[in-house]
Amino acid sequence: FKDVCELPSGPAGERLTGLLDAINAGDDARMSAFINDTFAPEFRDFMPMKDHLDFFRRVRRASGGLEFYAIRTYEQPRRAGELVAILRQKLTGGWRGLMMQVESEPPHRIAGLTISPARPPTDLPPAPKLTRPELIEELQRFIERLVTADVFSGAVLLAKDGEVWFKGAWGQASKDFDIPNKVDTKFNLGSINKSFTAVAIAQLAERGKLSLADPVSKYLGPDWLPREVADKITIEHLLTHTAGLGSYFNDTFMAGSRERFRVVDDYKPLVEATLAFEPGTRYAYSNTGFLLLGAVVEKVSGGSYYDYVRKNIYTPAGMTNSDCYDLDRPVPNLAVGYTWAADDVGEHWETNLFKHVIRGGPAGGGFSTVEDLLRFDQALRTNKLVKPETAARMWTPSAQSGGQGQGYGHGFAIRGTPGNRVVGHSGGFAGISARFDMYLDAGCTVVVLCNYDQAAEVVGDQLAELLARLP
């Protein structure tokens, strides 16, 4: 790709300029007017205005505002009316890519846009190398900047070959009682639990209790999925998000009492059997798929999913501060999740206590600490949990998810290059953000756990850039 540091002329450039001005203004009324005036009706109406405003509000808080830097062009031309803008975040100095689709005919409305992390611009000189003390100093400064802006609250750990190079905690576990976060504070992991579920399935496969090629119908009855659907889906399809299933976090869940959902079987009524595609033909991230894997663990092991994970993953790894806790019972040293919200009384912090699950499970929502996740990392690297060949398979991306070293394997996301492979998982929800990265070749471990949304990705991305500067 190539970066051109000049705004394009014409409708696309005008729409981009207007969007950045509206985001940076931090004014909901101005943002709402911009959306109504410039978004195509189909794009504007696919979700409520409140959700649009929440999205842009979070973008502004996390970034401190966005500055245009360049238009990114590719050897393969983009679609007509589509542009990719490289933006610098004012708070962090990091890079975001904004993909915008503008209608080709007047009034040239915005028909779609996404904002995601981006590789640095091509015209920047290589960043200077860092020593270990310099890296830690840079990291501390970066986190303190986020803390001062009140966009980070959580704990961070960086290790090399199991040796902790850096760990610290910032912010509050409870704003009500002014309780500070600590390094051993338990944070909600979001979807990092999927990696525990994947390891559980891998262990059962190693013990000959199941095969990844088995159809789901071998283990789960029609009370979970109709036979004609379950016959098509294999265990491996569930592990790789290639089954064509969706998410049980649907309208029924959102409208229901969290009291209804505490153990794996409680979620049966939320499973929708409609397939988005033929199993094995595409990749689409699926919470329902990992819920079903939890049900398979229970069927094969003869006990509860929670007991299996405690006995076979947490205990051998030494993870004494990890579990899927019942949040309506006292849990010592546990962080409350907070999300930035707005209503008719203004912007304010809001807890996620009535938004998320009352107890986590196979697809996410359990709790852990940065130190426990380092123990999980070390248990995987030293073959305490699965054999080396099993781990290698888990850390190989499926062809449907991208392949060639990038994508998603068995319960682990994969990125990097052949000599710098990174596997792990992230998690996110209102008041939750988590990042767990195992640098397989460099021997580094990065854990970022936060009780604010989005914050873990910001720190995890910065750590990736800093680690790339080590000699």
N, C-alpha and C positions, 0 to 999 in steps of 0.2 A: 504494500500500500504506500501511498504518498500523501503528505499533508501540505495543503495550500493555505497559507495564513492570510486569507482574504475572504470577507463575506461575499457570497454569491449575489449577483444582482437579480432582480426579478422577484416574483411572489414568494419563492421559498426563503430567500434571504430576509424579506420583510417579515414573514411569519416567524422566523427564528429570532430576529431582533425583538419583535413584540413579545414573544414567549419569555425570553430571558429577562426583559424589563419587568414583565408581570411577576415572574418568580422572585426576582430580587427585591421587588417593592415590599413583599411581605404583607400585602393587603388583600384580604379575602374578597372584598367587594370588587377590587380591580381584577383579581384573578378570575372571579366568576363572570365578570363582564367579558373578559378576553375569551373565555371558553365558549360562552354563548354566541359571541360575535364571529369567532374564527374556526371553531371545531365543526366538522361535518356532522349532521344530525345523527348518523349511525354511530359515530365515534363518541359524540357527546353523550348520547342516551344509553350507551351500553352499561353504564353504572350511574348511580345517583350523583348529583352535583357535590354532595357532602364528601363522597369518596374521592372524587377528583381533587377537591380542595385539600383533603387529608394527605393525598399523595404529594402534591406540590409543597405543602407545608413541611412535610417530612424531608423532602429533597432540600429545601432551603435551610432547615435547621441543621441537617447533617453536613451540608457543604459550606454554610456561611454565605451562600450566594454563588452563582456560576458566571464565569467570564469566558467569552468566546476566544478560542485560540486559532483553530484551523478547521478547514473542511477536509475530510479524509476521502481520498479517491482510491479505487481498487482496479486491478487489472481486468477483473470481470465487472463490466459496467453495472451500475445499480438500475433499478426500475425507473421509468420516467417519473419525475416529480419526487424522487426519494433522495435525501441527502443524509450524510453522517457528519455531525459536527463534533469536534473535540473541544471539551470545555475544561477549564481549570477551576477547581474548588477553592474559594477564597480562604476558607478556614484551614484546610489541610494541605493545600497545594497539590493535591492528587488530581487524577484525570478521570473524566467521565465522557462517555460517548453518547450522543443524543441522535437517535435515528428518527427522522421525521418524514412522513409521506404527505405530500401536498397535492391536492387535486389539480389535474392538468387544465381544466376548464375554469373560467371565472365562476364564482368569486375566489377560487384557489384556497379552499378551506383545508384545515389540517385533518387528514383522514386517519392518522395513526402516529404514535410516537412511543419510543422506549428510551429509558436512561439506564445505562449500565457501566460498570468499570471499563476503562479503555487502556490500551498500551500507550506509553508516553509518545509524544510527537517525534517524528523522524528527524527533525532538524536540531534536536537538543544534543549537546555534547554528552559523552558518557559520564555518568556520575562518578566521582572519585571513590577509590576503594576505602574501606573502613577497617579499623582494628576492632577487636572485641569491645574494649572500653568505649570507643567512639560510637559504635553501634548502639550500645546500651544508653549512652548519653543522648543520642539522637532520639531513641525510642522514648525515653523519659520526657524529653521536651515536647515531643509530639503528643503524648498522652496528656500531659499537663495543659497543653493548649486546648484539647477537647474538653477536659474537666472544667477549665475556667469558663468555657462557653456553655457548660452544662449539657453537653451532648454525649458524654460518656460516664457510665457508672458501672463498675464491675471489677474483674480481676484478670490479670494477664500473666502468663508463664512462657518463658522461652528456655529450652534446654538443648544441649548438644551431647549426643551419645549418652543420654540419661542424666548428665550433669546439668543442674539448673544454673543457667547464666543470669536469669533475671526473673523476678516475680514481684508482684505488687497488687494492691487493691485501692480503689478510689470510689468516692460516692457513698450512697446510703443504701443499706439493705432494707431499712424502713424509714420512710419520711415522717410517718406519724410519730415515731418514738425517737427519731434522730439516732438510729443505730447505724454505725458505719459498716461498709463492706470490709471483709477481711480476706486473706488469701485462702482460708479454709471455709469461706461462706459457700453454701450450696446454691447454685443457680440453675434455673430451668434450661434444659439442653435443647428444647425444640426437637428437631429431626435427627439430632446426633444419635438418639435412641435407635434409629434404623440400623446403625452399624452394630449395635449389640444384638439386635434381632438377626442380622445376617450372620454373625459369628455363631449364634445358637443353632441356626439351620446348618451351617457348615460343620459344626461339631456332630450333629445328628447324622449328617451324611457320612462323615468319617467313620462313625460307629456302625454304619450299615443299617441305620434305622429308617432312612429314606434315600431317595435318589433325586437329584435336581431335575432329572428328566420325567419324574412322576407327574401325572396330571393331578390337579388340585382335588378332583373328584375322588381320588384314592383315600383322602384324609377327611374331607369336609363334605357334609351332606347338603341336601337341597335347602335346608334352613339357612345356609350361608349363600349358596349360589345355585341356580338351576343346573341340573346335570348337563344339559346341552352346552352351557357356558363353561362349567368347571372342567368338562372333558377337554376343552380346547387349551386351557391355561396350565402351564407347567410351573413347578416350584421356581425354576430359573427365570421364567417370565416375570414372576412376582419380584424376585430379587433385583432384576435389571430394569424394572419399570417398563416392561414391554408387553404387559398383559392387555392393555387397552382399558383398564379400569380407571376410575376417577378418585374423588376424595369424599370420605364420609363427613368431612366438615362442610356439610350442605345446609340447606335452609331448615331441614328438620332438626339438625343438631343445634343450629344457632337459635332456633325458637324454643328449644326444649330446656328443661331443668338439667343442670349438670349432675344433679343427684342420680339421674337415671343411668349414668355411664361411669361405672367404676371398675368392672372387670371386662375381659375380652368379649365374653358372650353378650354383654349388655349392648354392644355395638351392632349386633346382627340387623336390627331394623333400619340402620342407616346405610347398609351396603346396597348400592344400586348395581344391578347386573348388566345394564346396557354397556356394550363394548364400543369404544370410540374407533377401534380398528381391529383387524384380525390379529390375534396374539402372535407376537414374534416379528411383526412387520415394521413396527415403529417404536419410538421411545416417547413416553409421556409420564412425567413424574406422578406417582400415585400413592397417596396415604392409605387408601383402601387395600392396595396390594400388600403393604407391610402389616396391616391389621390382620389380614388373612394368614400371613406367615406366623404371626403370634398364635393364631388358632391352630395352625399345623403343629407348632411346638407343643402346645397343650395336648393335642391328640396323640402325638408320637411319644411324648415323655410320660404321659399319664398323670401329670400334675399341672399346676398353674404356670402360666408364662412367667410370672414374677418370681416364683420359687426357683424355676429353672435358671433364670438369669442370675439370681443371687448366688446359687450354688456353683454354677458352671462358668461364670464370667467374673462377677464382682469378687467372690472369695478367692479364687486362684490368682487373680490380678492384684489382690490387696486393696480393693476399692471399698474402704470402710465408710465412706461418706456419700455413697451413691445408691439411689433407689427411685422407684416410682411412689412417692409419698402421697398419702391421703391428705389433701390440703385443708380439710375441715377438722384436722387434728393437729395438736401442737407438734411442730418439727423444729428442733433447736437450730439456730444459725442458718436460717433459710431466707433468701432474698425475695422480697415482694417485687413483682414486675410493674413498671411504670411506662405509660405511653403519653405522648403529648397530644392533647385534644383541644377542641374548640367548640363552644356552644354559644348560646345567647348571652352568657355572662362573661365571655372572653376565653382566652387561651389559658390552659392550666394542665397540671399533671393529673393523670387518672390511673388508678390501679387496674390490673388485668384479672383480678380475682374472680370476676363474674363473666369473663370473656373466654377463658381457656378451660381445659378439662379439670375436673376435680382430682383426677389421678391420671398420670401418664401411662403409656403403654407401648406396644410394639412399634408404632409409627412415630412416637415422639412424646415429649412432655414430662420425662423423668428429670431428676436433679442429680448434679454432681459438682465436683470442685475441680479447679485447675490442676491440683496435685493428683487427684484420682485419675484424671484423664491422661496424665503423664504415665501413671502406673498401667493404664490400659494400653497405651502406646508401647511401653516396654514389654508387657506381656505378649503382645502380638509379635514384636521384633524377636523375642527370645523363644518363640514357639510354645509358650505355656498354654495358649488357648486353641490354636490350630496348627497343623503341620505346615512347613514352608511352602509345599506345592499347593496347599489349599489357600494360603494367604495370597500366593501369586495369582491364583485364579480370581480371587475376590478383587484383586487390584488390577485386573485387566478389563479395560472398557469394552462394552458391547459394541458391535458394529452399528447398531441402530442409534446409539447415543453419541456417536462421533468416531470412535475407534482411533487408531493411529496415536495412541498415548493420551488421548483426551476423551472425556466423557464420564460414563458411570459404569461401574462394575457390579459387584454383588454387595450392595449396601454401603458402598464407598464411592465418592466422587474422585475423579482422577484428572490431574492437569500436569503441566510442566513439559519437560523435554526428556529424551532418552537418558541423558546424564544427570537430570535434575527432576526426578519424578516426585510428585506430591500427591498423597492420597489422604482422605479424611472425609469430613462432613461438616455442614453448617446447619444452623437452625434459626428459625425466625417466626415471630408472631407478635402481636401487640404486647409490649413490655418484655420481649424476649429477643435476644440475639446471641448466637454462639458460633464459635469457629474452632475446629479441631483439625490441624494440619500435620501430617507426618511426612517430613522430607526424607524419602527413603534413601536416596544416594548421599545426601549431605549429613544425615544422621541427626537433623534438627527436629524439634517438636515445638509447635506453636499452639497454645490454647488461649482463647479469649472468650470469657463468659461475662455477659452483661445483663442487667435488669432494666435496660432501655432497649427499644427496638433499633435496628440498623447499626448500632455502634460497633459490634464485633467485626463486621465486614470491613469497616473503615480501618480499624487497627490491624486486622489480619492482612489487608492489602498493603499497608505501610510496612509491616514486618517482612512481607515477601520482597518488597523493593530493597529494604535494608540488608536482608540476607543475601540478595544478589550482588551486593557490593563487598562482601567479604572476599579476601584473596583466595 
